[in-house]
Amino acid sequence: MEQSGKGGGSRERAALGLTFVLRHGRRTGLASAARLLQLFDVKIHHIETRPARMPQNPAEDLEFFVKCEVLDCKVSSLISSLKKVAEDVESNREGKAPWFPTKIRDLDRCHHLVTKYNPDLDCEHPGYTDPEYRKRRAFIADLAFNFRHGDPLPRVEYTPQEIATWREVYEKLSSLYPTHACKQYLDAFHELEKYCGYQADSIPQLHEVSAFLSERTGFTLRPAAGLLSARDFLAGFAFRVFQSTQYIRHSSSPMHSPEPDCCHELLGHVPMLADKEFALFSQDIGLASLGASDLDIEKLSALYWFTVEFGLCKQNGAIKAYGAGLLSSYGELMYALSNKPEYKPFDPDVMVIQPYQDQNFQQIYFVAEHFEEAKSQFQKYAMKIKKPFPLHYDPFTCTVEVLDLPQKIKEITSHVKEETEKLVGSL
C-alpha cells in the first residue's frame, strides 16, 4: 500500500460502481457529472446514461451508471458531494476475488492436487509398498496431466488384475442397489448397463460415459490425476464438467479406497449426474464456488460432502442413498441405512458447519425430502455467499460472465423474456 507524503493518507484506489440521477440531465448532466468526477481525480472505466426510472421531467431526467476507481480516502467525500447535486445516489465498492475459470477451457488450470493420500507419499496407502502399482498410477496420472480441453478423452487398457478388482466391487455393490439406492440412481444405472458397457468384466471408458451424460444432462467428463483441491473440483461443476480419475484402487483393498478412483467415480457419481434435477443441483454448487472466499469454499465443501458424497433422501416412506461416497462403498452403504447413525433434516445452514471426516463412517447423515426442495434450499443459501459481483452461466457458450454492467443484465433479461413468451405461446 502506498502512502502519500505530507498527509500520510492512503493512496490505495477503490473500485466503485456508482448510480445517480441528475434532473435536466440531457442539457447539463454530462457536464456537471464530468466536472465533479474530475475534481475527485476519478478514473472512469465505463459510463452509461439512461432515462430515469421515476422522472419528474421525462424528456430531461437521466440516470447515470459509472464504473470507476477513486482514492480510497476520497470515497466518502465523493459520495457526499454527489448527493448535493444528484438524487438516488448509490455506490457499490467492488472487492477482489480469487481467480476462477470463466471459460470451460480454463479448467486446464484447475488441476491442483491434494497429496495426503498419494501412494508415493502416504505410508498407510494400500499401494505404498507396491512399486508396480505406483508406476501404473504415475502412468495414468500423466494422461490427465497432459490432457487439454478439446483433446480426445484418454483410453486406458486395464489389466486383468485391475478388471478383477473392478469385478469384485461391481458385483458386491450392484447386489445392494435395488434395496439401498434411490430411484434416480437405479434408472440411470440400468441405462448405463444397457448402453454404456457397465458390466462386471469390463471397466467403462471415459469417452463412452461422457457421451452418455452429455446426451442426458449436458455433463461431460475430463480426466483428473488424483484428489483435486475443493476449489478446483467444484469449479468443474460450474461448467457441468466432472473431473474423473481413471486409476483403480489397490487389489489388496477392493472394498475401501482412501481416495477417489474409477470405482468411486463410475459407480458412485456418474449415475446421479445422469439425472437432470441432480445435475442442476451439482452445477449450482459449482457456480456458488466461483470467486468465493476460502471460508465459503470450506462451507461449500461441507455441504458437498453431506449431499453429493453422503446424501440420503426419502422415497415412498423409506430412506435411500444418492451420495457417491455411499453408493461406491459396500460397508458404509449398509451402515448408513441401518439404525446406527443419526439422521438430520436437509438444512444447508447446519450442514456447512457440521464437522466431517473422510476415513471412517459418518456419524450424521442429512436426509432430503426430495431433490426439488433440496435444490431450492441450496439456492437460498447460495444467495447469502458474499461476492464482489454476480455471475451468469451461458449454456450456449459454456462461459461464465461477470454481471458488472447494466447492459449485460439487460441482454440476459431480454433472452429470458423471449423464452418465457415461447413457453406462454406453447401453453
C-alpha positions as CSV (number, residue, x, y, z in Angstrom):
1,M,0.0,0.0,0.0
2,E,1.4,3.4,-1.0
3,Q,1.3,6.3,1.4
4,S,1.1,10.0,0.5
5,G,3.8,12.3,1.6
6,K,2.6,15.1,3.8
7,G,-0.9,13.9,4.7
8,G,0.1,10.3,5.4
9,G,-3.3,9.2,3.9
10,S,-3.8,6.0,2.0
11,R,-3.1,6.2,-1.7
12,E,-4.9,2.9,-2.4
13,R,-7.6,3.2,-5.1
14,A,-11.0,1.7,-4.6
15,A,-13.1,0.3,-7.4
16,L,-16.6,1.7,-7.4
17,G,-19.9,1.3,-9.2
18,L,-21.9,4.5,-9.0
19,T,-25.5,5.2,-9.9
20,F,-27.2,8.5,-9.6
21,V,-30.0,10.6,-11.2
22,L,-29.5,14.2,-12.5
23,R,-32.5,16.3,-13.1
24,H,-32.4,18.0,-16.5
25,G,-29.5,15.7,-17.3
26,R,-29.9,15.9,-21.0
27,R,-29.0,19.5,-21.0
28,T,-26.5,19.8,-18.2
29,G,-26.0,16.3,-16.8
30,L,-22.8,15.3,-18.7
31,A,-21.0,18.5,-18.0
32,S,-21.9,18.6,-14.3
33,A,-21.1,15.0,-13.7
34,A,-17.8,15.2,-15.6
35,R,-16.7,18.3,-13.5
36,L,-17.4,16.5,-10.2
37,L,-15.6,13.3,-11.2
38,Q,-12.7,15.3,-12.5
39,L,-12.5,17.2,-9.2
40,F,-12.0,13.9,-7.3
41,D,-9.5,12.5,-9.8
42,V,-11.8,9.7,-10.7
43,K,-10.5,7.2,-13.2
44,I,-13.5,6.2,-15.4
45,H,-13.7,2.7,-16.9
46,H,-17.2,2.8,-18.1
47,I,-20.1,5.3,-18.2
48,E,-23.8,4.9,-19.2
49,T,-26.9,7.1,-19.2
50,R,-30.5,6.1,-19.5
51,P,-33.9,7.6,-18.8
52,A,-34.6,8.0,-15.1
53,R,-36.9,5.3,-13.7
54,M,-39.1,7.8,-11.8
55,P,-38.6,11.1,-13.8
56,Q,-40.1,14.5,-12.9
57,N,-39.2,15.7,-16.4
58,P,-39.4,12.6,-18.6
59,A,-37.7,14.3,-21.5
60,E,-34.8,15.6,-19.5
61,D,-34.0,13.5,-16.4
62,L,-31.2,10.9,-16.7
63,E,-29.8,8.1,-14.6
64,F,-26.0,7.6,-14.7
65,F,-24.0,4.5,-14.1
66,V,-20.3,4.9,-13.7
67,K,-17.7,2.2,-13.2
68,C,-14.6,3.8,-11.9
69,E,-11.6,4.0,-9.5
70,V,-11.0,6.7,-6.9
71,L,-8.6,7.1,-4.0
72,D,-9.9,5.2,-1.0
73,C,-9.6,8.2,1.2
74,K,-11.9,10.2,-1.1
75,V,-14.7,7.8,-1.5
76,S,-17.0,9.2,1.3
77,S,-16.3,12.8,0.2
78,L,-17.2,11.9,-3.4
79,I,-20.5,10.3,-2.3
80,S,-21.4,13.2,-0.1
81,S,-20.6,15.7,-3.0
82,L,-22.7,13.6,-5.4
83,K,-25.7,13.7,-3.1
84,K,-25.6,17.5,-3.1
85,V,-26.0,17.7,-6.9
86,A,-27.8,14.4,-7.7
87,E,-30.6,12.2,-6.4
88,D,-30.9,8.4,-5.7
89,V,-27.1,8.1,-5.3
90,E,-26.0,4.5,-4.7
91,S,-22.5,3.1,-4.6
92,N,-21.1,-0.4,-4.6
93,R,-17.5,-0.9,-3.6
94,E,-16.0,-3.7,-5.7
95,G,-13.7,-6.2,-4.0
96,K,-11.2,-8.6,-5.3
97,A,-12.0,-12.3,-5.6
98,P,-9.7,-15.3,-6.1
99,W,-9.1,-16.3,-9.7
100,F,-11.8,-18.5,-11.2
101,P,-12.4,-20.0,-14.6
102,T,-14.8,-18.1,-16.9
103,K,-14.5,-20.4,-19.9
104,I,-14.7,-24.2,-20.0
105,R,-11.1,-24.4,-21.4
106,D,-9.9,-22.6,-18.3
107,L,-10.4,-25.9,-16.4
108,D,-7.0,-26.8,-17.9
109,R,-5.7,-24.6,-15.0
110,C,-7.8,-26.3,-12.3
111,H,-5.6,-29.3,-11.6
112,H,-4.2,-28.7,-8.1
113,L,-3.9,-32.0,-6.2
114,V,-4.3,-32.8,-2.6
115,T,-1.4,-35.3,-2.0
116,K,-2.2,-36.5,1.5
117,Y,-3.5,-39.9,0.2
118,N,-0.9,-40.3,-2.7
119,P,0.5,-43.8,-2.7
120,D,4.0,-42.3,-3.2
121,L,3.7,-40.3,0.0
122,D,1.3,-41.9,2.3
123,C,2.7,-45.0,4.1
124,E,-0.8,-46.0,5.1
125,H,-1.9,-46.2,1.5
126,P,-2.5,-49.9,0.3
127,G,-0.3,-49.3,-2.7
128,Y,2.6,-47.7,-0.8
129,T,4.8,-50.8,-0.8
130,D,3.8,-51.9,-4.3
131,P,6.3,-50.4,-6.8
132,E,4.3,-51.8,-9.8
133,Y,1.1,-50.2,-8.6
134,R,2.8,-46.9,-8.1
135,K,4.3,-47.0,-11.5
136,R,0.9,-47.7,-13.0
137,R,-0.6,-44.9,-11.1
138,A,2.0,-42.5,-12.3
139,F,1.4,-43.5,-15.9
140,I,-2.4,-43.0,-15.7
141,A,-1.9,-39.7,-13.8
142,D,0.3,-38.4,-16.7
143,L,-2.6,-39.0,-19.1
144,A,-4.6,-36.5,-17.0
145,F,-1.8,-34.0,-16.5
146,N,-1.2,-33.9,-20.3
147,F,-4.9,-33.6,-21.2
148,R,-6.2,-30.2,-22.5
149,H,-9.7,-29.1,-23.3
150,G,-10.7,-30.3,-26.8
151,D,-8.4,-33.4,-26.7
152,P,-10.0,-36.8,-27.1
153,L,-10.5,-38.4,-23.7
154,P,-7.7,-40.8,-23.0
155,R,-8.4,-44.6,-23.2
156,V,-6.9,-46.9,-20.5
157,E,-6.3,-50.5,-21.3
158,Y,-7.0,-52.1,-18.0
159,T,-5.0,-55.1,-16.8
160,P,-6.6,-58.5,-15.8
161,Q,-5.8,-57.7,-12.2
162,E,-7.5,-54.3,-12.4
163,I,-10.6,-55.8,-14.0
164,A,-10.7,-58.4,-11.3
165,T,-10.7,-55.7,-8.6
166,W,-13.5,-53.9,-10.5
167,R,-15.5,-57.1,-10.8
168,E,-15.4,-57.7,-7.1
169,V,-16.5,-54.2,-6.3
170,Y,-19.2,-54.2,-9.1
171,E,-20.8,-57.4,-8.1
172,K,-20.9,-56.7,-4.4
173,L,-22.3,-53.2,-4.8
174,S,-24.8,-53.9,-7.5
175,S,-26.4,-56.5,-5.3
176,L,-27.3,-53.8,-2.8
177,Y,-28.5,-51.1,-5.2
178,P,-32.1,-52.4,-5.7
179,T,-32.8,-52.0,-1.9
180,H,-30.5,-49.2,-1.0
181,A,-30.2,-46.8,-3.9
182,C,-32.7,-44.0,-4.8
183,K,-34.9,-44.4,-7.9
184,Q,-32.9,-41.8,-9.9
185,Y,-29.8,-43.8,-9.4
186,L,-31.4,-47.1,-10.3
187,D,-32.9,-45.7,-13.5
188,A,-29.6,-44.3,-14.7
189,F,-27.6,-47.4,-13.6
190,H,-29.9,-49.7,-15.7
191,E,-29.3,-47.4,-18.7
192,L,-25.6,-47.4,-18.2
193,E,-25.7,-51.2,-18.2
194,K,-27.7,-51.2,-21.4
195,Y,-26.0,-48.6,-23.4
196,C,-22.6,-47.8,-21.9
197,G,-20.9,-51.1,-21.2
198,Y,-21.4,-51.2,-17.4
199,Q,-20.7,-54.8,-16.6
200,A,-18.6,-56.9,-14.1
201,D,-16.0,-57.9,-16.6
202,S,-15.2,-54.5,-18.2
203,I,-14.3,-51.1,-16.8
204,P,-16.1,-48.4,-18.8
205,Q,-14.0,-45.9,-20.7
206,L,-14.4,-42.1,-20.0
207,H,-15.3,-41.2,-23.6
208,E,-18.3,-43.5,-23.7
209,V,-19.5,-42.4,-20.3
210,S,-19.0,-38.8,-21.2
211,A,-21.1,-39.1,-24.3
212,F,-23.9,-40.8,-22.3
213,L,-24.0,-38.0,-19.8
214,S,-23.8,-35.3,-22.4
215,E,-26.9,-36.6,-24.1
216,R,-28.9,-36.7,-20.9
217,T,-27.8,-33.7,-18.8
218,G,-25.1,-31.8,-20.6
219,F,-22.4,-33.1,-18.1
220,T,-19.1,-34.2,-19.6
221,L,-16.0,-35.9,-18.1
222,R,-12.4,-34.9,-18.1
223,P,-9.5,-36.9,-16.6
224,A,-8.1,-36.0,-13.2
225,A,-4.8,-37.1,-11.9
226,G,-6.0,-37.6,-8.3
227,L,-7.8,-35.9,-5.5
228,L,-8.2,-32.3,-6.5
229,S,-8.4,-29.2,-4.3
230,A,-12.0,-28.4,-3.3
231,R,-11.9,-25.1,-5.3
232,D,-10.7,-26.7,-8.5
233,F,-13.0,-29.7,-8.3
234,L,-16.1,-27.6,-7.6
235,A,-15.2,-25.2,-10.4
236,G,-15.6,-28.0,-12.9
237,F,-19.2,-28.5,-11.7
238,A,-20.0,-24.9,-12.7
239,F,-19.4,-25.9,-16.4
240,R,-21.2,-29.3,-16.0
241,V,-17.8,-31.0,-16.1
242,F,-17.0,-33.8,-13.7
243,Q,-13.2,-34.3,-13.2
244,S,-12.8,-38.1,-13.0
245,T,-9.9,-40.3,-12.0
246,Q,-9.1,-43.3,-14.2
247,Y,-6.9,-45.4,-12.0
248,I,-8.4,-48.1,-9.8
249,R,-7.8,-48.9,-6.1
250,H,-5.2,-51.4,-5.0
251,S,-6.2,-55.0,-5.3
252,S,-5.4,-55.7,-1.6
253,S,-8.3,-53.4,-0.5
254,P,-11.1,-53.7,-3.0
255,M,-13.9,-52.6,-0.6
256,H,-12.1,-49.4,0.5
257,S,-10.1,-46.7,-1.0
258,P,-8.6,-43.7,0.8
259,E,-9.0,-41.6,-2.3
260,P,-11.4,-41.4,-5.3
261,D,-10.8,-43.9,-8.0
262,C,-12.7,-45.1,-11.1
263,C,-14.9,-47.3,-8.9
264,H,-16.0,-44.3,-6.9
265,E,-16.4,-42.1,-10.0
266,L,-18.2,-44.5,-12.3
267,L,-20.3,-46.4,-9.8
268,G,-20.8,-43.5,-7.3
269,H,-21.1,-40.3,-9.2
270,V,-21.9,-41.0,-12.8
271,P,-25.4,-42.5,-12.4
272,M,-26.7,-39.5,-10.4
273,L,-25.2,-37.0,-12.9
274,A,-27.5,-38.5,-15.5
275,D,-30.5,-37.1,-13.6
276,K,-31.5,-33.6,-14.7
277,E,-32.5,-32.3,-11.3
278,F,-29.4,-33.6,-9.6
279,A,-27.2,-32.3,-12.4
280,L,-28.6,-28.8,-11.9
281,F,-28.1,-29.1,-8.1
282,S,-24.5,-30.1,-8.7
283,Q,-23.9,-27.2,-11.1
284,D,-25.5,-24.7,-8.6
285,I,-22.8,-25.8,-6.1
286,G,-20.1,-25.3,-8.7
287,L,-21.4,-21.8,-9.7
288,A,-21.6,-20.8,-6.0
289,S,-17.9,-21.7,-5.6
290,L,-16.6,-19.4,-8.3
291,G,-14.9,-16.4,-6.8
292,A,-15.9,-17.4,-3.3
293,S,-13.7,-16.8,-0.3
294,D,-11.6,-19.6,1.3
295,L,-14.1,-19.7,4.2
296,D,-17.0,-20.1,1.8
297,I,-15.2,-22.8,-0.1
298,E,-14.8,-24.7,3.2
299,K,-18.5,-24.4,3.8
300,L,-19.5,-25.4,0.3
301,S,-17.1,-28.4,0.7
302,A,-19.0,-29.5,3.8
303,L,-22.3,-29.1,2.0
304,Y,-21.0,-31.0,-1.0
305,W,-19.8,-33.7,1.4
306,F,-23.2,-34.2,3.1
307,T,-25.1,-34.2,-0.3
308,V,-23.2,-35.2,-3.4
309,E,-20.9,-37.6,-1.4
310,F,-23.0,-38.9,1.5
311,G,-26.6,-37.7,0.9
312,L,-29.7,-39.6,1.7
313,C,-33.3,-38.9,0.6
314,K,-36.8,-40.2,1.4
315,Q,-38.7,-42.1,-1.3
316,N,-42.0,-43.9,-0.7
317,G,-41.6,-43.7,3.0
318,A,-38.1,-45.2,3.0
319,I,-34.6,-43.7,3.2
320,K,-32.5,-44.2,0.1
321,A,-28.9,-43.3,-0.8
322,Y,-27.9,-40.8,-3.5
323,G,-24.4,-39.8,-2.4
324,A,-21.5,-41.2,-4.4
325,G,-19.4,-42.0,-1.3
326,L,-22.2,-44.3,-0.1
327,L,-23.0,-45.9,-3.5
328,S,-19.4,-46.8,-4.0
329,S,-18.8,-48.2,-0.5
330,Y,-20.5,-51.5,0.4
331,G,-19.8,-51.2,4.1
332,E,-20.9,-47.6,4.6
333,L,-24.0,-48.0,2.3
334,M,-25.2,-50.8,4.7
335,Y,-24.3,-48.8,7.7
336,A,-25.9,-45.6,6.5
337,L,-29.3,-47.3,6.1
338,S,-29.1,-49.2,9.4
339,N,-30.4,-47.9,12.7
340,K,-26.9,-46.9,13.9
341,P,-26.2,-43.4,12.5
342,E,-28.1,-40.2,13.4
343,Y,-30.3,-38.6,10.7
344,K,-30.9,-34.9,10.4
345,P,-33.2,-33.0,8.0
346,F,-31.7,-31.3,5.0
347,D,-30.6,-27.8,6.1
348,P,-27.7,-26.0,4.3
349,D,-27.1,-23.7,7.3
350,V,-26.5,-26.6,9.6
351,M,-24.6,-28.7,7.0
352,V,-21.9,-26.1,6.3
353,I,-20.8,-26.0,9.9
354,Q,-21.2,-29.8,10.6
355,P,-17.7,-31.3,11.1
356,Y,-17.0,-34.3,8.9
357,Q,-14.1,-36.8,8.4
358,D,-13.1,-39.0,5.5
359,Q,-11.5,-42.1,7.0
360,N,-14.4,-43.6,8.9
361,F,-18.2,-44.0,8.6
362,Q,-20.1,-40.7,9.1
363,Q,-21.9,-40.4,12.4
364,I,-24.5,-38.0,11.0
365,Y,-26.4,-38.1,7.6
366,F,-28.7,-35.4,6.3
367,V,-31.9,-36.6,4.7
368,A,-33.6,-34.6,1.9
369,E,-37.4,-34.9,1.4
370,H,-36.9,-34.7,-2.4
371,F,-34.4,-33.1,-4.8
372,E,-36.5,-30.2,-5.8
373,E,-36.8,-29.0,-2.2
374,A,-33.0,-29.6,-1.6
375,K,-32.2,-27.5,-4.7
376,S,-34.4,-24.7,-3.6
377,Q,-32.9,-24.6,-0.1
378,F,-29.4,-24.6,-1.5
379,Q,-30.2,-21.7,-3.9
380,K,-31.4,-19.7,-0.9
381,Y,-28.2,-20.5,0.9
382,A,-26.1,-19.6,-2.1
383,M,-27.7,-16.1,-2.2
384,K,-26.0,-15.4,1.2
385,I,-22.5,-16.0,-0.2
386,K,-20.9,-12.6,-0.5
387,K,-19.0,-11.9,-3.7
388,P,-17.9,-8.6,-5.3
389,F,-20.1,-9.4,-8.3
390,P,-22.9,-11.6,-9.6
391,L,-22.2,-14.2,-12.2
392,H,-24.2,-15.8,-15.0
393,Y,-23.6,-19.0,-16.8
394,D,-24.3,-19.1,-20.6
395,P,-25.1,-22.7,-21.6
396,F,-24.7,-21.9,-25.3
397,T,-21.0,-20.8,-25.0
398,C,-20.2,-22.7,-21.7
399,T,-18.9,-19.4,-20.3
400,V,-19.4,-17.6,-17.0
401,E,-19.9,-13.9,-17.3
402,V,-19.4,-11.3,-14.6
403,L,-22.5,-9.1,-14.5
404,D,-20.7,-5.8,-13.9
405,L,-22.6,-3.7,-16.5
406,P,-26.4,-2.9,-16.7
407,Q,-26.3,-3.7,-20.4
408,K,-25.2,-7.3,-19.7
409,I,-28.2,-7.8,-17.4
410,K,-30.5,-6.2,-19.9
411,E,-29.4,-8.7,-22.6
412,I,-30.0,-11.7,-20.3
413,T,-33.4,-10.3,-19.3
414,S,-34.3,-9.9,-22.9
415,H,-33.4,-13.5,-23.6
416,V,-35.4,-14.8,-20.7
417,K,-38.3,-12.8,-21.8
418,E,-38.2,-14.3,-25.3
419,E,-38.0,-17.8,-23.8
420,T,-40.9,-17.1,-21.5
421,E,-43.0,-15.8,-24.4
422,K,-42.3,-19.0,-26.3
423,L,-43.5,-21.1,-23.3
424,V,-46.6,-19.0,-22.9
425,G,-47.3,-19.5,-26.6
426,S,-46.9,-23.3,-26.2
427,L,-49.3,-23.3,-23.2
